Amino acid sequence: MTATRRTLAGLCLAALLAGCLSRAPEEAPFTPPSPQVRIELRDVLDAPEPGSIEAADAEGKRYRLAARPLLDTGDVLGARKETDIHGMPVVLLRFSADAGARLQRDTQSRLGRQVAFVVDGQVVMAPNVAGPFGDSVMITGLAGQEGQQALFERITRSGAH
């Protein structure tokens, strides 16, 4: 094998290995919530309590919610559109470190109970807590990519100019 062929073979092997070793594209950055949006995580109550409020989801189902939110917009660092492990569109919310620690503690004490994610007074998801949440939460059950885009735009006001 001539020196030129060895050099070309080496370059081809290096290019092939570089393609195999290349890193996946970096994740999209989080978009901060709009200062005008109101995001809250509240306990869902079985019965009215002093100061409790009512809110409905998009289908009109009504929820009785605790007076004081566990988290609010000030705790949210940003939102990002993603897909879950089943390929379904979701919106991922990222919280501050302090809020994430509070959320983990608060949801640990609420295992089996229902909480509601509320955006501008509308319940967007009301899961039963199966395990402690951390510094981020996926909002699932959206109406396809259109529902994902609509919620993302509500949170970030990215579609409003």
C-alpha positions, 0 to 999 in steps of 0.5 A: 500500500502506498503512502498516499493510499495509507493516508487516504485510508486513515482519513476515511477511517478517522471520518467514519469514527468521527461520525460514530462518535459525534454527540447528539445535538444539544437540547433546545434552551428553555424559554422564560415565562412571560411576565404576564402569565400566571402559572401555579401548582395547587392542591386539589381539595375534596371540600371547600376550605377558607380561601379556596378557589375554583378553576376549570379545565378546557373541557369544563371539569371544575376543580376546588383548589387550595388557597395558597399555591405550592409554586407560582410563576416566579419559581418557573425558569422556563418552558420547552417543547419536547416529546415523552418516551412514547413520542407524545408532545409535552411541555417541560417546565423547569423550576429554580433550584429552591423551588425544585427542592420545595416541590420535591419535599411537598410532593413527597408528602402528597403521594396519592393526592391530586395537584393541579397545574394552572395557567392563567386560571385554567387547569391544564393538568391535574395528576395524582402524585405518584412520586416526588417531583423535582426541578422539572415537570412534564405537562402531558395529555395535550391535544397533539402538537397543536395543544403543545404549541398553544400551551407553550405560547400561553406560557411564554407569550411567544406567539404574541407580538 
